[in-house]
Amino acid sequence: MSTTHPTVARDPADAIFRRIGWRLLPLLTLAYIVNFLDRTNVGFAAITMNKDVGLTPAQFGYGAGTLFVGYCLFELPSNIALYRFGARIWLSRIMVSWGLISMATVFVSGPLSFYGLRFVLGAAEAGFFPGAAFLLAQWFPAEYRARIYAWFLIGIPASSLIGSPISGALLGLNGWFGLAGWQWLYLIEGAPAVILGVVLLIFLTDSPEQARWLSPEQKQLVRRRLDAERKPRERHSLLAGLRDRRVVMLALIQFSYTIGAYGVAIFLPLIIKQQQFDNLTVGLITAAPSLLACVLMVIWAGIVDRSRSKLLHLAAMCFLSGAGLVLAVSTGSFAVAMLGLTAVVVCTNAARAVLWTIPTRFLSGIAAAGGLALINSVGTLGGFVGPSIMGYLRGATGSFNAGLLYLAGFLFLAVLLIGVLKLFMVEE
């Protein structure tokens, strides 16, 4: 007697989208690792730079966050330019310019030059993330996007995992050829962006129709899958995309949790340095939460892709992040505090991967380019508010605790805003 088992037919498109993923994601993820490292390595530079150039905690926090003011102001025009000129050319331009400006940070000599270079760095970086998200949405239908965005956004924790030990070690080059360790940090970590910018220009492809590495049949299959998910109610004009209340709510949600994410990311090396570890050890400890985030955010994205409750998952991540900060403040144990801070790093990274699957479900074309830019530009302003709050309260109270509690409040606010969004979101 024989027993037959039903077989589950595999979607023939899976192999094609897997091939596309291997073609696009390694390069884009590497670029995002470098991007995020050039934003946040200022936290390591501060260990010695602040004393060398005379920055107070408040001035450092304000200057670190000034990057996001420039980013916000230039985000929308940059993404419109990307839509006009194509992702391949524009993302390449962004990387080369930000790499050169990051390297120029070696010339910081006081608060004003620090503010100015951070602002210009933000303006140069503007458009990179929403531009890359827009590019990926041109290749992958909705059922793949949570996993695709998770693999792309893994660049954020990976930048800390890779960059933290390197940054700590580079500070040890203090005095080489007359340069301080923090100057070597900016020079060495800024150069890869310039190189990768040229690589993007050579290897990126803007759309399936332009891909010489796909057969005509494969191109048609990809296009059919993308076209099938478009609905008549989609907003195709730029103005309609910018005015969509769902876009506005997503921007406010990202703003709230980004305050917590960047407030912790920028100041985590300084928080750990309070334990009197050497700089290399600070780098290794800072990298540990990011290692866990790299693993868990991809696992979580797979769960989210199979779930219809994306907003519920997003709310859970923001709530756990806020709870982690409360735990970090309420304990006298460094190990327990690091557990709470690790929860923030893991959950805010997972939240990013979930949030960016939502707008591309109801926006397309120029509306998607503009809507993604608006969400990211408003949301990224949280990168100015978070470090500024931390720097000001650190200087005013002599402790990081008050700042961490303020960050927790914004993460809990994000949970409330997600509840409001759910009231008028027909689909998640």
C-alpha positions as CSV (number, residue, x, y, z in Angstrom):
1,M,0.0,0.0,0.0
2,S,1.5,3.3,-1.0
3,T,0.8,6.7,0.4
4,T,0.8,9.8,-1.7
5,H,1.5,13.2,-0.3
6,P,0.2,16.4,-1.9
7,T,2.9,18.6,-3.3
8,V,2.9,22.3,-3.0
9,A,3.6,24.0,-6.3
10,R,6.2,26.6,-6.2
11,D,5.5,29.9,-7.8
12,P,7.7,30.0,-11.0
13,A,8.2,33.7,-10.3
14,D,10.1,33.0,-7.1
15,A,13.3,32.0,-8.9
16,I,13.2,35.1,-11.1
17,F,12.7,37.4,-8.1
18,R,15.4,35.6,-6.2
19,R,17.8,36.2,-9.1
20,I,16.8,39.9,-9.2
21,G,17.4,40.1,-5.4
22,W,20.9,38.7,-5.7
23,R,21.6,41.2,-8.5
24,L,20.4,44.3,-6.7
25,L,20.4,43.7,-2.9
26,P,24.1,43.0,-2.1
27,L,25.2,46.3,-3.8
28,L,22.4,48.4,-2.4
29,T,22.8,47.0,1.1
30,L,26.5,47.6,1.0
31,A,25.8,51.1,-0.1
32,Y,23.4,51.6,2.8
33,I,25.9,50.2,5.3
34,V,28.3,52.9,4.2
35,N,25.5,55.5,4.2
36,F,24.4,54.9,7.7
37,L,28.0,54.6,9.0
38,D,28.8,58.1,7.6
39,R,25.8,59.4,9.5
40,T,26.5,57.9,12.9
41,N,30.3,57.5,13.1
42,V,30.1,61.0,14.6
43,G,29.2,59.2,17.9
44,F,32.6,57.5,17.9
45,A,34.5,60.6,16.7
46,A,33.0,62.5,19.6
47,I,34.9,60.4,22.1
48,T,38.0,62.4,21.3
49,M,36.8,65.1,18.8
50,N,34.6,67.0,21.3
51,K,37.6,67.8,23.5
52,D,39.9,68.6,20.6
53,V,37.6,71.1,19.0
54,G,35.8,72.4,22.1
55,L,32.3,71.0,21.7
56,T,30.0,70.9,24.7
57,P,27.4,68.0,25.0
58,A,24.6,70.3,23.8
59,Q,26.7,71.6,20.9
60,F,27.6,68.1,19.9
61,G,24.0,66.9,20.1
62,Y,22.8,69.9,18.1
63,G,25.5,69.5,15.4
64,A,25.0,65.7,15.1
65,G,21.4,66.3,14.5
66,T,21.9,69.2,12.0
67,L,22.7,66.6,9.3
68,F,19.0,65.7,9.3
69,V,17.9,69.3,8.8
70,G,19.8,69.5,5.5
71,Y,18.5,66.0,4.7
72,C,14.9,67.0,5.2
73,L,15.1,70.3,3.2
74,F,16.6,68.5,0.2
75,E,14.8,65.2,0.4
76,L,11.8,65.9,-1.8
77,P,13.7,67.8,-4.6
78,S,16.3,65.0,-4.6
79,N,13.7,62.3,-5.0
80,I,11.9,64.2,-7.8
81,A,15.3,64.5,-9.5
82,L,15.8,60.7,-9.1
83,Y,12.4,60.1,-10.7
84,R,13.4,62.3,-13.7
85,F,17.0,61.2,-14.2
86,G,16.7,57.5,-13.0
87,A,17.9,55.8,-9.9
88,R,21.2,54.6,-11.3
89,I,22.5,58.0,-12.1
90,W,21.1,59.8,-9.1
91,L,22.0,57.3,-6.4
92,S,25.5,57.4,-7.8
93,R,25.6,61.1,-7.6
94,I,24.4,61.1,-4.0
95,M,27.1,58.6,-2.9
96,V,30.0,60.4,-4.5
97,S,29.0,63.7,-3.0
98,W,28.3,62.5,0.5
99,G,31.6,60.5,0.6
100,L,33.6,63.6,-0.3
101,I,31.8,65.8,2.3
102,S,32.2,63.1,5.0
103,M,35.9,63.1,4.4
104,A,36.0,66.9,4.6
105,T,34.8,66.7,8.2
106,V,38.5,66.4,9.1
107,F,38.6,70.2,8.8
108,V,36.2,70.8,11.7
109,S,37.7,73.3,14.1
110,G,34.8,74.4,16.2
111,P,31.0,74.5,16.6
112,L,30.2,76.5,13.5
113,S,32.3,74.5,11.1
114,F,30.8,71.3,12.7
115,Y,27.3,72.5,12.2
116,G,28.0,73.6,8.6
117,L,29.6,70.3,7.5
118,R,26.9,68.2,9.1
119,F,24.2,70.3,7.3
120,V,25.9,69.9,4.0
121,L,26.5,66.2,4.5
122,G,22.7,65.8,5.1
123,A,21.9,67.8,2.0
124,A,24.2,65.5,0.0
125,E,22.7,62.3,1.4
126,A,19.1,63.5,0.8
127,G,17.1,61.1,-1.3
128,F,19.3,58.0,-0.9
129,F,17.0,55.8,1.2
130,P,13.6,56.7,-0.4
131,G,15.3,56.6,-3.8
132,A,16.6,53.0,-3.1
133,A,13.1,52.1,-1.7
134,F,11.5,53.5,-4.8
135,L,13.9,51.5,-7.0
136,L,13.1,48.2,-5.2
137,A,9.4,48.9,-5.6
138,Q,9.9,49.0,-9.3
139,W,11.2,45.4,-9.2
140,F,9.3,43.5,-6.5
141,P,5.6,43.1,-6.0
142,A,4.0,43.7,-2.5
143,E,4.3,40.0,-1.3
144,Y,8.1,40.2,-1.4
145,R,8.7,43.7,-0.1
146,A,8.9,43.2,3.6
147,R,11.7,40.6,3.2
148,I,13.4,42.7,0.4
149,Y,13.3,45.9,2.5
150,A,14.5,43.9,5.6
151,W,17.5,42.7,3.6
152,F,18.2,46.3,2.4
153,L,17.6,47.8,5.8
154,I,19.9,45.3,7.4
155,G,22.5,47.8,6.3
156,I,21.6,49.9,9.4
157,P,22.5,47.4,12.1
158,A,25.2,46.0,9.9
159,S,26.8,49.4,9.7
160,S,27.2,49.4,13.5
161,L,28.2,45.8,13.6
162,I,31.0,46.4,11.1
163,G,31.7,50.0,11.8
164,S,31.8,50.1,15.6
165,P,34.9,48.0,16.1
166,I,36.6,49.7,13.1
167,S,35.7,53.2,14.4
168,G,37.0,52.3,17.8
169,A,40.3,51.0,16.3
170,L,40.7,54.0,14.0
171,L,40.7,56.3,17.0
172,G,43.9,54.5,17.9
173,L,45.6,56.1,14.9
174,N,45.9,59.4,16.8
175,G,49.0,61.3,15.8
176,W,49.7,59.4,12.5
177,F,51.0,61.9,10.0
178,G,49.9,64.8,12.3
179,L,46.2,63.8,12.2
180,A,44.0,63.0,15.2
181,G,42.3,59.6,15.4
182,W,38.9,61.1,14.7
183,Q,40.2,62.7,11.6
184,W,41.5,59.3,10.3
185,L,38.0,57.9,11.1
186,Y,36.3,60.4,8.8
187,L,38.9,60.0,6.0
188,I,38.9,56.2,6.0
189,E,35.2,55.7,6.5
190,G,34.2,58.3,3.9
191,A,36.2,57.0,1.0
192,P,34.2,53.8,0.3
193,A,31.1,56.0,-0.5
194,V,33.0,57.6,-3.4
195,I,34.1,54.2,-4.7
196,L,30.7,52.6,-4.4
197,G,29.1,55.6,-6.1
198,V,31.0,54.7,-9.3
199,V,30.1,51.0,-8.9
200,L,26.4,51.8,-8.7
201,L,26.6,53.7,-11.9
202,I,28.0,50.6,-13.6
203,F,25.9,47.9,-12.2
204,L,22.5,49.2,-11.3
205,T,19.5,48.9,-13.6
206,D,16.5,51.2,-13.3
207,S,13.7,48.9,-14.3
208,P,13.0,45.3,-15.6
209,E,12.6,46.5,-19.1
210,Q,16.3,47.7,-19.1
211,A,17.7,44.5,-17.7
212,R,19.9,42.8,-20.2
213,W,20.4,40.0,-17.8
214,L,16.7,39.0,-17.9
215,S,15.1,37.2,-20.9
216,P,12.1,38.8,-22.7
217,E,9.9,36.2,-21.0
218,Q,11.2,37.0,-17.6
219,K,10.8,40.7,-18.1
220,Q,7.2,40.1,-19.1
221,L,6.5,38.0,-16.1
222,V,7.9,40.6,-13.7
223,R,6.0,43.3,-15.4
224,R,2.7,41.3,-15.2
225,R,3.2,40.7,-11.5
226,L,3.8,44.4,-10.8
227,D,0.9,45.6,-13.0
228,A,-1.5,43.1,-11.4
229,E,-1.3,44.8,-8.0
230,R,-2.1,48.2,-9.3
231,K,-5.6,49.4,-8.4
232,P,-7.7,52.2,-9.9
233,R,-7.6,54.2,-6.6
234,E,-3.8,54.6,-6.7
235,R,-2.6,58.2,-6.5
236,H,-0.4,58.9,-9.6
237,S,0.1,62.6,-9.3
238,L,2.8,64.2,-7.1
239,L,0.4,66.5,-5.3
240,A,-2.1,63.8,-4.6
241,G,0.7,61.6,-3.1
242,L,1.9,64.4,-0.9
243,R,-1.6,65.3,0.4
244,D,-2.7,61.7,1.1
245,R,-3.5,61.5,4.8
246,R,-2.0,58.1,5.0
247,V,1.3,59.5,3.8
248,V,1.1,62.3,6.4
249,M,0.4,59.8,9.2
250,L,3.2,57.5,8.2
251,A,5.6,60.5,8.2
252,L,4.5,61.4,11.8
253,I,5.0,57.8,12.9
254,Q,8.4,57.6,11.4
255,F,9.3,61.0,13.0
256,S,8.3,59.7,16.4
257,Y,10.2,56.4,16.4
258,T,13.2,57.9,14.6
259,I,13.7,60.3,17.5
260,G,14.2,57.2,19.7
261,A,16.3,55.3,17.1
262,Y,18.8,58.1,16.4
263,G,18.9,59.4,19.9
264,V,20.2,56.0,21.0
265,A,22.3,55.3,17.9
266,I,24.3,58.6,18.1
267,F,24.9,58.5,21.9
268,L,25.3,54.7,22.5
269,P,29.1,54.8,22.3
270,L,29.2,57.7,24.8
271,I,26.8,55.9,27.1
272,I,29.0,52.8,27.1
273,K,32.2,54.9,27.5
274,Q,30.9,55.9,30.9
275,Q,31.9,52.5,32.1
276,Q,35.6,53.4,31.4
277,F,36.1,50.9,28.7
278,D,38.9,51.5,26.1
279,N,37.8,52.7,22.7
280,L,38.1,49.3,21.0
281,T,36.0,47.6,23.7
282,V,33.4,50.4,23.4
283,G,33.2,49.5,19.7
284,L,32.8,45.8,20.3
285,I,30.0,46.3,22.9
286,T,28.2,48.8,20.6
287,A,28.3,46.2,17.8
288,A,26.6,43.5,19.9
289,P,23.0,44.8,19.7
290,S,23.4,45.3,16.0
291,L,24.5,41.7,15.5
292,L,21.2,40.6,17.1
293,A,19.3,43.1,15.0
294,C,20.7,41.8,11.7
295,V,19.4,38.3,12.5
296,L,16.0,39.1,14.1
297,M,14.8,41.8,11.7
298,V,15.1,39.4,8.7
299,I,13.2,36.7,10.7
300,W,10.6,39.2,11.7
301,A,10.2,40.4,8.1
302,G,9.4,36.8,7.0
303,I,6.7,36.7,9.7
304,V,5.3,40.1,8.6
305,D,5.2,39.1,4.9
306,R,2.8,36.2,5.9
307,S,0.7,38.4,8.1
308,R,-2.2,40.8,7.2
309,S,-1.6,42.9,10.3
310,K,1.4,45.0,9.4
311,L,0.3,47.9,11.5
312,L,0.0,45.7,14.5
313,H,3.6,44.5,14.0
314,L,4.7,48.1,13.6
315,A,3.0,49.1,16.9
316,A,4.5,46.2,18.7
317,M,8.0,47.1,17.6
318,C,7.6,50.7,18.8
319,F,6.1,49.7,22.1
320,L,8.9,47.2,22.8
321,S,11.5,49.9,22.0
322,G,9.9,52.4,24.4
323,A,9.8,49.6,27.1
324,G,13.5,48.9,26.5
325,L,14.4,52.5,27.3
326,V,12.3,52.5,30.4
327,L,14.1,49.3,31.5
328,A,17.5,50.9,30.7
329,V,16.8,53.9,32.9
330,S,15.2,52.1,35.8
331,T,18.0,49.7,36.6
332,G,21.4,50.2,38.2
333,S,22.9,47.2,36.4
334,F,24.9,48.0,33.2
335,A,24.1,44.5,31.8
336,V,20.3,45.0,32.3
337,A,20.6,48.5,30.8
338,M,22.3,47.1,27.8
339,L,19.5,44.6,27.4
340,G,17.0,47.4,27.3
341,L,19.1,49.4,24.8
342,T,19.5,46.3,22.7
343,A,15.7,46.0,22.5
344,V,15.7,49.6,21.1
345,V,18.3,48.8,18.4
346,V,16.6,45.6,17.4
347,C,13.0,46.8,17.4
348,T,13.5,50.2,15.8
349,N,15.3,48.5,12.9
350,A,12.5,45.9,12.6
351,A,10.0,48.8,12.6
352,R,11.7,50.4,9.6
353,A,11.4,47.2,7.5
354,V,7.6,47.0,8.3
355,L,6.8,50.7,7.7
356,W,8.3,50.9,4.2
357,T,6.1,48.1,2.9
358,I,3.0,50.2,3.6
359,P,3.1,53.3,1.3
360,T,4.0,51.3,-1.8
361,R,0.8,49.4,-1.5
362,F,-1.3,52.5,-2.4
363,L,1.2,54.8,-4.2
364,S,2.9,54.4,-7.6
365,G,4.9,56.4,-10.1
366,I,5.8,60.0,-9.3
367,A,3.3,59.9,-6.4
368,A,5.4,57.1,-4.8
369,A,8.6,59.0,-5.4
370,G,7.2,62.1,-3.7
371,G,5.3,60.2,-1.0
372,L,8.3,58.2,0.0
373,A,10.4,61.3,0.1
374,L,7.9,63.2,2.3
375,I,7.6,60.3,4.7
376,N,11.4,60.0,5.0
377,S,12.1,63.8,5.1
378,V,9.6,64.5,7.9
379,G,10.5,61.3,9.6
380,T,14.2,61.9,9.4
381,L,13.8,65.2,11.2
382,G,13.6,62.9,14.2
383,G,17.3,62.4,13.7
384,F,17.7,66.0,14.6
385,V,15.3,66.1,17.5
386,G,16.6,62.9,19.2
387,P,20.3,63.7,19.4
388,S,19.5,67.4,20.3
389,I,17.3,66.3,23.2
390,M,20.0,63.9,24.4
391,G,22.8,66.4,24.2
392,Y,20.8,69.2,25.9
393,L,19.6,67.1,28.8
394,R,23.0,65.4,29.2
395,G,24.6,68.9,29.6
396,A,21.7,70.1,31.9
397,T,21.5,67.1,34.2
398,G,24.9,65.4,33.9
399,S,23.1,62.1,33.1
400,F,21.7,60.3,30.0
401,N,18.6,59.1,31.9
402,A,16.4,62.1,31.4
403,G,17.1,62.1,27.6
404,L,16.4,58.4,27.4
405,L,13.0,58.8,29.1
406,Y,12.1,61.6,26.6
407,L,13.0,59.2,23.8
408,A,10.8,56.6,25.3
409,G,7.9,59.0,25.3
410,F,8.2,59.6,21.6
411,L,8.3,55.8,20.9
412,F,5.0,55.4,22.9
413,L,3.6,58.3,20.9
414,A,4.4,56.4,17.7
415,V,2.2,53.5,19.0
416,L,-0.8,55.9,19.5
417,L,-0.3,57.4,16.0
418,I,-0.3,53.9,14.5
419,G,-3.7,53.3,16.2
420,V,-5.0,56.5,14.6
421,L,-3.7,55.4,11.1
422,K,-5.4,52.1,11.5
423,L,-8.7,53.8,11.7
424,F,-8.6,54.9,8.0
425,M,-6.3,52.4,6.5
426,V,-8.5,50.0,4.4
427,E,-5.6,47.7,3.8
428,E,-2.2,47.1,5.5
